Amino acid sequence: MAFVRFPADQVEWLTAPSVFASSNRAERGFCAVCGTPLTYRHIGAPYISVTLHSLDDPTTVRPDMVFSPGAAPDWCFALADLPKQQMDFAADPDFRNYQRPATRER
């Protein structure tokens, strides 16, 4: 899962996520309606990590590090070399998207 980290006081929510303590050191935010994971944060820390595709415009951020590369499966760094396939529902007249962007940068 791709996250982008922001100072927590610079993240504005249209609807605040539900949060649960996933350990004694970290909490995770999620959409209470659909269950989509949205955030990761060390409890009480000044930064919050937000899932990349919950941003209004994920193209505005660029990665600047790989966090915990030793924990990644060996195939993770070869993803860019895999065949590409688009998922496009635009041609399906019955498709309805019920998700909305969850955050916006200030």
PDB file as gemmi writes it, atoms N, CA and C in Angstrom:
CRYST1    1.000    1.000    1.000  90.00  90.00  90.00 P 1                      
ATOM      1  N   MET A   1       0.847  -1.169   0.000  1.00  0.00           N  
ATOM      2  CA  MET A   1       0.000   0.000   0.000  1.00  0.00           C  
ATOM      3  C   MET A   1       0.892   1.231   0.000  1.00  0.00           C  
ATOM      4  N   ALA A   2       0.570   2.190  -0.808  1.00  0.00           N  
ATOM      5  CA  ALA A   2       1.360   3.411  -0.897  1.00  0.00           C  
ATOM      6  C   ALA A   2       0.754   4.474   0.017  1.00  0.00           C  
ATOM      7  N   PHE A   3       1.610   5.045   0.859  1.00  0.00           N  
ATOM      8  CA  PHE A   3       1.217   6.116   1.763  1.00  0.00           C  
ATOM      9  C   PHE A   3       2.021   7.362   1.438  1.00  0.00           C  
ATOM     10  N   VAL A   4       1.484   8.498   1.791  1.00  0.00           N  
ATOM     11  CA  VAL A   4       2.207   9.761   1.740  1.00  0.00           C  
ATOM     12  C   VAL A   4       2.059  10.389   3.130  1.00  0.00           C  
ATOM     13  N   ARG A   5       3.163  10.919   3.650  1.00  0.00           N  
ATOM     14  CA  ARG A   5       3.157  11.440   5.019  1.00  0.00           C  
ATOM     15  C   ARG A   5       3.055  12.959   5.019  1.00  0.00           C  
ATOM     16  N   PHE A   6       2.180  13.466   5.881  1.00  0.00           N  
ATOM     17  CA  PHE A   6       1.967  14.894   6.040  1.00  0.00           C  
ATOM     18  C   PHE A   6       2.013  15.249   7.520  1.00  0.00           C  
ATOM     19  N   PRO A   7       2.331  16.500   7.842  1.00  0.00           N  
ATOM     20  CA  PRO A   7       2.068  16.955   9.204  1.00  0.00           C  
ATOM     21  C   PRO A   7       0.555  16.818   9.441  1.00  0.00           C  
ATOM     22  N   ALA A   8       0.181  16.201  10.539  1.00  0.00           N  
ATOM     23  CA  ALA A   8      -1.240  15.907  10.786  1.00  0.00           C  
ATOM     24  C   ALA A   8      -2.106  17.155  10.775  1.00  0.00           C  
ATOM     25  N   ASP A   9      -1.554  18.282  11.203  1.00  0.00           N  
ATOM     26  CA  ASP A   9      -2.359  19.503  11.237  1.00  0.00           C  
ATOM     27  C   ASP A   9      -2.525  20.141   9.857  1.00  0.00           C  
ATOM     28  N   GLN A  10      -1.945  19.553   8.819  1.00  0.00           N  
ATOM     29  CA  GLN A  10      -2.112  20.059   7.464  1.00  0.00           C  
ATOM     30  C   GLN A  10      -3.042  19.189   6.620  1.00  0.00           C  
ATOM     31  N   VAL A  11      -3.646  18.190   7.234  1.00  0.00           N  
ATOM     32  CA  VAL A  11      -4.588  17.316   6.522  1.00  0.00           C  
ATOM     33  C   VAL A  11      -6.000  17.757   6.877  1.00  0.00           C  
ATOM     34  N   GLU A  12      -6.777  18.016   5.845  1.00  0.00           N  
ATOM     35  CA  GLU A  12      -8.169  18.441   6.028  1.00  0.00           C  
ATOM     36  C   GLU A  12      -9.070  17.312   5.536  1.00  0.00           C  
ATOM     37  N   TRP A  13      -9.994  16.896   6.383  1.00  0.00           N  
ATOM     38  CA  TRP A  13     -10.901  15.798   6.040  1.00  0.00           C  
ATOM     39  C   TRP A  13     -12.268  16.343   5.655  1.00  0.00           C  
ATOM     40  N   LEU A  14     -12.841  15.801   4.595  1.00  0.00           N  
ATOM     41  CA  LEU A  14     -14.230  16.103   4.273  1.00  0.00           C  
ATOM     42  C   LEU A  14     -15.130  15.380   5.273  1.00  0.00           C  
ATOM     43  N   THR A  15     -14.776  14.139   5.575  1.00  0.00           N  
ATOM     44  CA  THR A  15     -15.408  13.347   6.624  1.00  0.00           C  
ATOM     45  C   THR A  15     -14.284  12.633   7.346  1.00  0.00           C  
ATOM     46  N   ALA A  16     -14.134  12.878   8.618  1.00  0.00           N  
ATOM     47  CA  ALA A  16     -13.031  12.267   9.370  1.00  0.00           C  
ATOM     48  C   ALA A  16     -13.171  10.751   9.388  1.00  0.00           C  
ATOM     49  N   PRO A  17     -12.049  10.042   9.247  1.00  0.00           N  
ATOM     50  CA  PRO A  17     -12.120   8.584   9.267  1.00  0.00           C  
ATOM     51  C   PRO A  17     -12.380   8.050  10.671  1.00  0.00           C  
ATOM     52  N   SER A  18     -12.891   6.838  10.732  1.00  0.00           N  
ATOM     53  CA  SER A  18     -12.940   6.120  11.997  1.00  0.00           C  
ATOM     54  C   SER A  18     -11.526   5.642  12.274  1.00  0.00           C  
ATOM     55  N   VAL A  19     -11.159   5.531  13.535  1.00  0.00           N  
ATOM     56  CA  VAL A  19      -9.787   5.178  13.896  1.00  0.00           C  
ATOM     57  C   VAL A  19      -9.809   4.047  14.913  1.00  0.00           C  
ATOM     58  N   PHE A  20      -8.883   3.094  14.755  1.00  0.00           N  
ATOM     59  CA  PHE A  20      -8.711   2.069  15.782  1.00  0.00           C  
ATOM     60  C   PHE A  20      -7.229   1.911  16.073  1.00  0.00           C  
ATOM     61  N   ALA A  21      -6.906   1.570  17.306  1.00  0.00           N  
ATOM     62  CA  ALA A  21      -5.519   1.330  17.705  1.00  0.00           C  
ATOM     63  C   ALA A  21      -5.161  -0.082  17.260  1.00  0.00           C  
ATOM     64  N   SER A  22      -4.283  -0.181  16.260  1.00  0.00           N  
ATOM     65  CA  SER A  22      -3.893  -1.493  15.747  1.00  0.00           C  
ATOM     66  C   SER A  22      -2.777  -2.113  16.586  1.00  0.00           C  
ATOM     67  N   SER A  23      -2.190  -1.321  17.461  1.00  0.00           N  
ATOM     68  CA  SER A  23      -1.194  -1.796  18.426  1.00  0.00           C  
ATOM     69  C   SER A  23      -1.131  -0.761  19.540  1.00  0.00           C  
ATOM     70  N   ASN A  24      -0.238  -0.956  20.482  1.00  0.00           N  
ATOM     71  CA  ASN A  24      -0.100   0.045  21.529  1.00  0.00           C  
ATOM     72  C   ASN A  24       0.707   1.253  21.057  1.00  0.00           C  
ATOM     73  N   ARG A  25       1.208   1.230  19.831  1.00  0.00           N  
ATOM     74  CA  ARG A  25       2.021   2.328  19.295  1.00  0.00           C  
ATOM     75  C   ARG A  25       1.428   3.011  18.065  1.00  0.00           C  
ATOM     76  N   ALA A  26       0.460   2.372  17.405  1.00  0.00           N  
ATOM     77  CA  ALA A  26      -0.040   2.926  16.145  1.00  0.00           C  
ATOM     78  C   ALA A  26      -1.553   2.814  16.054  1.00  0.00           C  
ATOM     79  N   GLU A  27      -2.119   3.728  15.270  1.00  0.00           N  
ATOM     80  CA  GLU A  27      -3.548   3.692  14.996  1.00  0.00           C  
ATOM     81  C   GLU A  27      -3.767   3.797  13.493  1.00  0.00           C  
ATOM     82  N   ARG A  28      -4.858   3.240  13.055  1.00  0.00           N  
ATOM     83  CA  ARG A  28      -5.182   3.229  11.634  1.00  0.00           C  
ATOM     84  C   ARG A  28      -6.562   3.817  11.428  1.00  0.00           C  
ATOM     85  N   GLY A  29      -6.673   4.629  10.392  1.00  0.00           N  
ATOM     86  CA  GLY A  29      -7.953   5.227  10.057  1.00  0.00           C  
ATOM     87  C   GLY A  29      -8.566   4.511   8.866  1.00  0.00           C  
ATOM     88  N   PHE A  30      -9.884   4.446   8.840  1.00  0.00           N  
ATOM     89  CA  PHE A  30     -10.595   3.763   7.757  1.00  0.00           C  
ATOM     90  C   PHE A  30     -11.957   4.406   7.565  1.00  0.00           C  
ATOM     91  N   CYS A  31     -12.537   4.195   6.397  1.00  0.00           N  
ATOM     92  CA  CYS A  31     -13.883   4.685   6.122  1.00  0.00           C  
ATOM     93  C   CYS A  31     -14.888   3.794   6.853  1.00  0.00           C  
ATOM     94  N   ALA A  32     -15.711   4.395   7.705  1.00  0.00           N  
ATOM     95  CA  ALA A  32     -16.697   3.631   8.465  1.00  0.00           C  
ATOM     96  C   ALA A  32     -17.801   3.050   7.584  1.00  0.00           C  
ATOM     97  N   VAL A  33     -17.980   3.604   6.385  1.00  0.00           N  
ATOM     98  CA  VAL A  33     -19.032   3.135   5.493  1.00  0.00           C  
ATOM     99  C   VAL A  33     -18.581   1.918   4.679  1.00  0.00           C  
ATOM    100  N   CYS A  34     -17.388   2.026   4.053  1.00  0.00           N  
ATOM    101  CA  CYS A  34     -16.961   0.950   3.152  1.00  0.00           C  
ATOM    102  C   CYS A  34     -15.761   0.157   3.656  1.00  0.00           C  
ATOM    103  N   GLY A  35     -15.097   0.640   4.717  1.00  0.00           N  
ATOM    104  CA  GLY A  35     -13.959  -0.081   5.286  1.00  0.00           C  
ATOM    105  C   GLY A  35     -12.629   0.199   4.628  1.00  0.00           C  
ATOM    106  N   THR A  36     -12.584   1.089   3.653  1.00  0.00           N  
ATOM    107  CA  THR A  36     -11.332   1.382   2.950  1.00  0.00           C  
ATOM    108  C   THR A  36     -10.284   1.917   3.924  1.00  0.00           C  
ATOM    109  N   PRO A  37      -9.072   1.333   3.936  1.00  0.00           N  
ATOM    110  CA  PRO A  37      -7.996   1.866   4.777  1.00  0.00           C  
ATOM    111  C   PRO A  37      -7.602   3.267   4.286  1.00  0.00           C  
ATOM    112  N   LEU A  38      -7.401   4.210   5.224  1.00  0.00           N  
ATOM    113  CA  LEU A  38      -7.094   5.583   4.852  1.00  0.00           C  
ATOM    114  C   LEU A  38      -5.809   6.121   5.471  1.00  0.00           C  
ATOM    115  N   THR A  39      -5.498   5.746   6.719  1.00  0.00           N  
ATOM    116  CA  THR A  39      -4.351   6.359   7.386  1.00  0.00           C  
ATOM    117  C   THR A  39      -3.603   5.374   8.265  1.00  0.00           C  
ATOM    118  N   TYR A  40      -2.387   5.786   8.599  1.00  0.00           N  
ATOM    119  CA  TYR A  40      -1.554   5.111   9.597  1.00  0.00           C  
ATOM    120  C   TYR A  40      -0.853   6.218  10.371  1.00  0.00           C  
ATOM    121  N   ARG A  41      -0.833   6.093  11.691  1.00  0.00           N  
ATOM    122  CA  ARG A  41      -0.198   7.140  12.496  1.00  0.00           C  
ATOM    123  C   ARG A  41       0.323   6.553  13.799  1.00  0.00           C  
ATOM    124  N   HIS A  42       1.543   6.898  14.152  1.00  0.00           N  
ATOM    125  CA  HIS A  42       2.033   6.567  15.485  1.00  0.00           C  
ATOM    126  C   HIS A  42       1.222   7.403  16.459  1.00  0.00           C  
ATOM    127  N   ILE A  43       0.712   6.788  17.494  1.00  0.00           N  
ATOM    128  CA  ILE A  43      -0.157   7.475  18.443  1.00  0.00           C  
ATOM    129  C   ILE A  43       0.559   8.698  19.018  1.00  0.00           C  
ATOM    130  N   GLY A  44      -0.086   9.846  18.882  1.00  0.00           N  
ATOM    131  CA  GLY A  44       0.447  11.099  19.391  1.00  0.00           C  
ATOM    132  C   GLY A  44       1.511  11.746  18.525  1.00  0.00           C  
ATOM    133  N   ALA A  45       1.869  11.145  17.399  1.00  0.00           N  
ATOM    134  CA  ALA A  45       2.917  11.695  16.537  1.00  0.00           C  
ATOM    135  C   ALA A  45       2.403  12.897  15.752  1.00  0.00           C  
ATOM    136  N   PRO A  46       3.310  13.800  15.353  1.00  0.00           N  
ATOM    137  CA  PRO A  46       2.879  14.988  14.616  1.00  0.00           C  
ATOM    138  C   PRO A  46       2.586  14.718  13.136  1.00  0.00           C  
ATOM    139  N   TYR A  47       2.942  13.533  12.638  1.00  0.00           N  
ATOM    140  CA  TYR A  47       2.719  13.201  11.230  1.00  0.00           C  
ATOM    141  C   TYR A  47       1.667  12.112  11.099  1.00  0.00           C  
ATOM    142  N   ILE A  48       0.985  12.129   9.954  1.00  0.00           N  
ATOM    143  CA  ILE A  48       0.026  11.088   9.624  1.00  0.00           C  
ATOM    144  C   ILE A  48       0.326  10.612   8.207  1.00  0.00           C  
ATOM    145  N   SER A  49       0.287   9.325   8.006  1.00  0.00           N  
ATOM    146  CA  SER A  49       0.466   8.749   6.676  1.00  0.00           C  
ATOM    147  C   SER A  49      -0.914   8.460   6.101  1.00  0.00           C  
ATOM    148  N   VAL A  50      -1.161   8.970   4.893  1.00  0.00           N  
ATOM    149  CA  VAL A  50      -2.456   8.865   4.237  1.00  0.00           C  
ATOM    150  C   VAL A  50      -2.287   8.003   2.992  1.00  0.00           C  
ATOM    151  N   THR A  51      -3.234   7.106   2.746  1.00  0.00           N  
ATOM    152  CA  THR A  51      -3.142   6.281   1.547  1.00  0.00           C  
ATOM    153  C   THR A  51      -3.148   7.175   0.312  1.00  0.00           C  
ATOM    154  N   LEU A  52      -2.260   6.882  -0.589  1.00  0.00           N  
ATOM    155  CA  LEU A  52      -2.026   7.727  -1.757  1.00  0.00           C  
ATOM    156  C   LEU A  52      -3.295   8.007  -2.550  1.00  0.00           C  
ATOM    157  N   HIS A  53      -4.090   6.989  -2.822  1.00  0.00           N  
ATOM    158  CA  HIS A  53      -5.248   7.184  -3.696  1.00  0.00           C  
ATOM    159  C   HIS A  53      -6.488   7.682  -2.973  1.00  0.00           C  
ATOM    160  N   SER A  54      -6.351   8.044  -1.698  1.00  0.00           N  
ATOM    161  CA  SER A  54      -7.466   8.722  -1.043  1.00  0.00           C  
ATOM    162  C   SER A  54      -7.309  10.240  -1.132  1.00  0.00           C  
ATOM    163  N   LEU A  55      -6.212  10.695  -1.729  1.00  0.00           N  
ATOM    164  CA  LEU A  55      -6.007  12.130  -1.937  1.00  0.00           C  
ATOM    165  C   LEU A  55      -6.849  12.619  -3.110  1.00  0.00           C  
ATOM    166  N   ASP A  56      -7.226  13.887  -3.079  1.00  0.00           N  
ATOM    167  CA  ASP A  56      -7.969  14.467  -4.201  1.00  0.00           C  
ATOM    168  C   ASP A  56      -7.188  14.301  -5.498  1.00  0.00           C  
ATOM    169  N   ASP A  57      -5.876  14.522  -5.448  1.00  0.00           N  
ATOM    170  CA  ASP A  57      -5.047  14.405  -6.645  1.00  0.00           C  
ATOM    171  C   ASP A  57      -3.728  13.720  -6.285  1.00  0.00           C  
ATOM    172  N   PRO A  58      -3.674  12.388  -6.378  1.00  0.00           N  
ATOM    173  CA  PRO A  58      -2.460  11.670  -5.994  1.00  0.00           C  
ATOM    174  C   PRO A  58      -1.259  11.971  -6.888  1.00  0.00           C  
ATOM    175  N   THR A  59      -1.476  12.598  -8.026  1.00  0.00           N  
ATOM    176  CA  THR A  59      -0.342  12.907  -8.908  1.00  0.00           C  
ATOM    177  C   THR A  59       0.490  14.068  -8.395  1.00  0.00           C  
ATOM    178  N   THR A  60       0.008  14.771  -7.351  1.00  0.00           N  
ATOM    179  CA  THR A  60       0.738  15.926  -6.836  1.00  0.00           C  
ATOM    180  C   THR A  60       1.861  15.548  -5.878  1.00  0.00           C  
ATOM    181  N   VAL A  61       1.949  14.287  -5.492  1.00  0.00           N  
ATOM    182  CA  VAL A  61       3.014  13.850  -4.584  1.00  0.00           C  
ATOM    183  C   VAL A  61       3.919  12.859  -5.299  1.00  0.00           C  
ATOM    184  N   ARG A  62       5.195  12.889  -4.940  1.00  0.00           N  
ATOM    185  CA  ARG A  62       6.192  11.978  -5.509  1.00  0.00           C  
ATOM    186  C   ARG A  62       6.911  11.279  -4.367  1.00  0.00           C  
ATOM    187  N   PRO A  63       7.206   9.992  -4.525  1.00  0.00           N  
ATOM    188  CA  PRO A  63       7.924   9.282  -3.467  1.00  0.00           C  
ATOM    189  C   PRO A  63       9.331   9.833  -3.295  1.00  0.00           C  
ATOM    190  N   ASP A  64       9.787   9.844  -2.035  1.00  0.00           N  
ATOM    191  CA  ASP A  64      11.164  10.263  -1.780  1.00  0.00           C  
ATOM    192  C   ASP A  64      11.921   9.256  -0.926  1.00  0.00           C  
ATOM    193  N   MET A  65      11.269   8.117  -0.598  1.00  0.00           N  
ATOM    194  CA  MET A  65      11.959   7.049   0.114  1.00  0.00           C  
ATOM    195  C   MET A  65      11.130   5.781   0.055  1.00  0.00           C  
ATOM    196  N   VAL A  66      11.789   4.667   0.306  1.00  0.00           N  
ATOM    197  CA  VAL A  66      11.127   3.373   0.468  1.00  0.00           C  
ATOM    198  C   VAL A  66      11.290   3.028   1.945  1.00  0.00           C  
ATOM    199  N   PHE A  67      10.169   2.850   2.626  1.00  0.00           N  
ATOM    200  CA  PHE A  67      10.195   2.604   4.060  1.00  0.00           C  
ATOM    201  C   PHE A  67      10.237   1.105   4.331  1.00  0.00           C  
ATOM    202  N   SER A  68      11.138   0.678   5.159  1.00  0.00           N  
ATOM    203  CA  SER A  68      11.304  -0.725   5.562  1.00  0.00           C  
ATOM    204  C   SER A  68      11.451  -1.663   4.364  1.00  0.00           C  
ATOM    205  N   PRO A  69      12.412  -1.399   3.466  1.00  0.00           N  
ATOM    206  CA  PRO A  69      12.555  -2.256   2.294  1.00  0.00           C  
ATOM    207  C   PRO A  69      12.880  -3.705   2.647  1.00  0.00           C  
ATOM    208  N   GLY A  70      13.494  -3.931   3.787  1.00  0.00           N  
ATOM    209  CA  GLY A  70      13.803  -5.296   4.199  1.00  0.00           C  
ATOM    210  C   GLY A  70      12.575  -6.128   4.516  1.00  0.00           C  
ATOM    211  N   ALA A  71      11.452  -5.472   4.782  1.00  0.00           N  
ATOM    212  CA  ALA A  71      10.210  -6.190   5.081  1.00  0.00           C  
ATOM    213  C   ALA A  71       9.410  -6.507   3.823  1.00  0.00           C  
ATOM    214  N   ALA A  72       9.806  -5.941   2.684  1.00  0.00           N  
ATOM    215  CA  ALA A  72       9.072  -6.154   1.429  1.00  0.00           C  
ATOM    216  C   ALA A  72       9.364  -7.545   0.872  1.00  0.00           C  
ATOM    217  N   PRO A  73       8.370  -8.190   0.269  1.00  0.00           N  
ATOM    218  CA  PRO A  73       8.646  -9.458  -0.408  1.00  0.00           C  
ATOM    219  C   PRO A  73       9.614  -9.213  -1.568  1.00  0.00           C  
ATOM    220  N   ASP A  74      10.370 -10.222  -1.941  1.00  0.00           N  
ATOM    221  CA  ASP A  74      11.420 -10.037  -2.951  1.00  0.00           C  
ATOM    222  C   ASP A  74      10.888  -9.568  -4.304  1.00  0.00           C  
ATOM    223  N   TRP A  75       9.632  -9.831  -4.618  1.00  0.00           N  
ATOM    224  CA  TRP A  75       9.068  -9.429  -5.912  1.00  0.00           C  
ATOM    225  C   TRP A  75       8.638  -7.967  -5.940  1.00  0.00           C  
ATOM    226  N   CYS A  76       8.560  -7.327  -4.790  1.00  0.00           N  
ATOM    227  CA  CYS A  76       8.004  -5.973  -4.694  1.00  0.00           C  
ATOM    228  C   CYS A  76       8.721  -4.967  -5.595  1.00  0.00           C  
ATOM    229  N   PHE A  77      10.037  -5.029  -5.657  1.00  0.00           N  
ATOM    230  CA  PHE A  77      10.789  -4.030  -6.409  1.00  0.00           C  
ATOM    231  C   PHE A  77      10.824  -4.306  -7.914  1.00  0.00           C  
ATOM    232  N   ALA A  78      10.207  -5.396  -8.340  1.00  0.00           N  
ATOM    233  CA  ALA A  78      10.129  -5.711  -9.762  1.00  0.00           C  
ATOM    234  C   ALA A  78       8.751  -5.371 -10.350  1.00  0.00           C  
ATOM    235  N   LEU A  79       7.894  -4.739  -9.583  1.00  0.00           N  
ATOM    236  CA  LEU A  79       6.538  -4.435 -10.058  1.00  0.00           C  
ATOM    237  C   LEU A  79       6.533  -3.604 -11.330  1.00  0.00           C  
ATOM    238  N   ALA A  80       7.448  -2.678 -11.462  1.00  0.00           N  
ATOM    239  CA  ALA A  80       7.485  -1.806 -12.646  1.00  0.00           C  
ATOM    240  C   ALA A  80       7.765  -2.593 -13.919  1.00  0.00           C  
ATOM    241  N   ASP A  81       8.330  -3.783 -13.811  1.00  0.00           N  
ATOM    242  CA  ASP A  81       8.660  -4.584 -14.976  1.00  0.00           C  
ATOM    243  C   ASP A  81       7.528  -5.510 -15.411  1.00  0.00           C  
ATOM    244  N   LEU A  82       6.462  -5.589 -14.647  1.00  0.00           N  
ATOM    245  CA  LEU A  82       5.354  -6.488 -14.980  1.00  0.00           C  
ATOM    246  C   LEU A  82       4.517  -5.926 -16.126  1.00  0.00           C  
ATOM    247  N   PRO A  83       3.803  -6.797 -16.855  1.00  0.00           N  
ATOM    248  CA  PRO A  83       2.899  -6.312 -17.913  1.00  0.00           C  
ATOM    249  C   PRO A  83       1.834  -5.391 -17.316  1.00  0.00           C  
ATOM    250  N   LYS A  84       1.444  -4.404 -18.076  1.00  0.00           N  
ATOM    251  CA  LYS A  84       0.458  -3.417 -17.620  1.00  0.00           C  
ATOM    252  C   LYS A  84      -0.932  -3.766 -18.142  1.00  0.00           C  
ATOM    253  N   GLN A  85      -1.938  -3.542 -17.306  1.00  0.00           N  
ATOM    254  CA  GLN A  85      -3.320  -3.744 -17.713  1.00  0.00           C  
ATOM    255  C   GLN A  85      -4.156  -2.648 -17.086  1.00  0.00           C  
ATOM    256  N   GLN A  86      -4.928  -1.941 -17.886  1.00  0.00           N  
ATOM    257  CA  GLN A  86      -5.776  -0.866 -17.391  1.00  0.00           C  
ATOM    258  C   GLN A  86      -7.097  -1.419 -16.873  1.00  0.00           C  
ATOM    259  N   MET A  87      -7.610  -0.816 -15.841  1.00  0.00           N  
ATOM    260  CA  MET A  87      -8.925  -1.151 -15.330  1.00  0.00           C  
ATOM    261  C   MET A  87      -9.810   0.048 -15.639  1.00  0.00           C  
ATOM    262  N   ASP A  88     -10.611  -0.057 -16.663  1.00  0.00           N  
ATOM    263  CA  ASP A  88     -11.412   1.066 -17.119  1.00  0.00           C  
ATOM    264  C   ASP A  88     -12.869   0.660 -17.187  1.00  0.00           C  
ATOM    265  N   PHE A  89     -13.658   1.232 -16.296  1.00  0.00           N  
ATOM    266  CA  PHE A  89     -15.082   0.937 -16.285  1.00  0.00           C  
ATOM    267  C   PHE A  89     -15.892   1.991 -17.033  1.00  0.00           C  
ATOM    268  N   ALA A  90     -15.223   2.959 -17.641  1.00  0.00           N  
ATOM    269  CA  ALA A  90     -15.918   4.065 -18.294  1.00  0.00           C  
ATOM    270  C   ALA A  90     -16.889   3.589 -19.377  1.00  0.00           C  
ATOM    271  N   ALA A  91     -16.578   2.498 -20.027  1.00  0.00           N  
ATOM    272  CA  ALA A  91     -17.437   2.005 -21.104  1.00  0.00           C  
ATOM    273  C   ALA A  91     -18.636   1.206 -20.580  1.00  0.00           C  
ATOM    274  N   ASP A  92     -18.666   0.916 -19.293  1.00  0.00           N  
ATOM    275  CA  ASP A  92     -19.742   0.128 -18.703  1.00  0.00           C  
ATOM    276  C   ASP A  92     -20.847   1.067 -18.215  1.00  0.00           C  
ATOM    277  N   PRO A  93     -22.000   1.103 -18.890  1.00  0.00           N  
ATOM    278  CA  PRO A  93     -23.059   2.039 -18.517  1.00  0.00           C  
ATOM    279  C   PRO A  93     -23.664   1.749 -17.139  1.00  0.00           C  
ATOM    280  N   ASP A  94     -23.449   0.542 -16.598  1.00  0.00           N  
ATOM    281  CA  ASP A  94     -24.001   0.187 -15.296  1.00  0.00           C  
ATOM    282  C   ASP A  94     -23.046   0.462 -14.139  1.00  0.00           C  
ATOM    283  N   PHE A  95     -21.823   0.908 -14.455  1.00  0.00           N  
ATOM    284  CA  PHE A  95     -20.845   1.160 -13.398  1.00  0.00           C  
ATOM    285  C   PHE A  95     -21.206   2.411 -12.612  1.00  0.00           C  
ATOM    286  N   ARG A  96     -21.181   2.306 -11.285  1.00  0.00           N  
ATOM    287  CA  ARG A  96     -21.402   3.439 -10.390  1.00  0.00           C  
ATOM    288  C   ARG A  96     -20.276   3.453  -9.367  1.00  0.00           C  
ATOM    289  N   ASN A  97     -19.585   4.552  -9.242  1.00  0.00           N  
ATOM    290  CA  ASN A  97     -18.514   4.695  -8.266  1.00  0.00           C  
ATOM    291  C   ASN A  97     -19.085   5.358  -7.022  1.00  0.00           C  
ATOM    292  N   TYR A  98     -19.024   4.680  -5.892  1.00  0.00           N  
ATOM    293  CA  TYR A  98     -19.569   5.211  -4.649  1.00  0.00           C  
ATOM    294  C   TYR A  98     -18.489   5.790  -3.739  1.00  0.00           C  
ATOM    295  N   GLN A  99     -17.255   5.814  -4.197  1.00  0.00           N  
ATOM    296  CA  GLN A  99     -16.171   6.365  -3.399  1.00  0.00           C  
ATOM    297  C   GLN A  99     -15.975   7.834  -3.752  1.00  0.00           C  
ATOM    298  N   ARG A 100     -15.532   8.589  -2.763  1.00  0.00           N  
ATOM    299  CA  ARG A 100     -15.173   9.982  -2.966  1.00  0.00           C  
ATOM    300  C   ARG A 100     -13.767  10.168  -2.418  1.00  0.00           C  
ATOM    301  N   PRO A 101     -13.017  11.108  -2.970  1.00  0.00           N  
ATOM    302  CA  PRO A 101     -11.720  11.391  -2.345  1.00  0.00           C  
ATOM    303  C   PRO A 101     -11.935  11.765  -0.883  1.00  0.00           C  
ATOM    304  N   ALA A 102     -11.061  11.246  -0.024  1.00  0.00           N  
ATOM    305  CA  ALA A 102     -11.240  11.446   1.409  1.00  0.00           C  
ATOM    306  C   ALA A 102     -10.513  12.651   1.948  1.00  0.00           C  
ATOM    307  N   THR A 103      -9.433  13.070   1.311  1.00  0.00           N  
ATOM    308  CA  THR A 103      -8.648  14.146   1.879  1.00  0.00           C  
ATOM    309  C   THR A 103      -8.306  15.168   0.814  1.00  0.00           C  
ATOM    310  N   ARG A 104      -7.873  16.292   1.308  1.00  0.00           N  
ATOM    311  CA  ARG A 104      -7.370  17.303   0.405  1.00  0.00           C  
ATOM    312  C   ARG A 104      -6.240  18.004   1.120  1.00  0.00           C  
ATOM    313  N   GLU A 105      -5.212  18.335   0.364  1.00  0.00           N  
ATOM    314  CA  GLU A 105      -4.085  19.065   0.952  1.00  0.00           C  
ATOM    315  C   GLU A 105      -4.496  20.518   1.132  1.00  0.00           C  
ATOM    316  N   ARG A 106      -4.002  21.128   2.187  1.00  0.00           N  
ATOM    317  CA  ARG A 106      -4.276  22.555   2.384  1.00  0.00           C  
ATOM    318  C   ARG A 106      -3.387  23.388   1.518  1.00  0.00           C  
TER     319      ARG A 106                                                      
END                                                                             
